[in-house]
Amino acid sequence: MKNFVGFALQFAALVFLPLLIIWQLTFGFGLLWMPALMLAAMAIFYVGHSLRDFR
């Protein structure tokens, strides 16, 4: 179960980052949103990685 949740979090992070870039290029948003959302995606990806880690 942890493996599936970790996979889902990693998948979501890798899918939504390109969508976020497309959204920003098309509509634009504030200057601080892009770095903040990138850090959030990195944190989500790291949590997914730690859930999938088999140590």
Steps between C-alpha positions, in 0.01 A plus 500: 500500500784743584659416166183594312452827691864589438462423131183710480672798666800478270277463196290800602809715550643404161169557321405830659838674462478521118134600531604772744757630251244502219250681725759761595603561139141524381332702774781615728490545874695678775876491522523298821251230400728310265788444746258422782311243292829351378615451860162347585534258208852409610373431852214286368741307278737444795217371722397264219859384465535434871176300500628284215844449659541140617760542771 
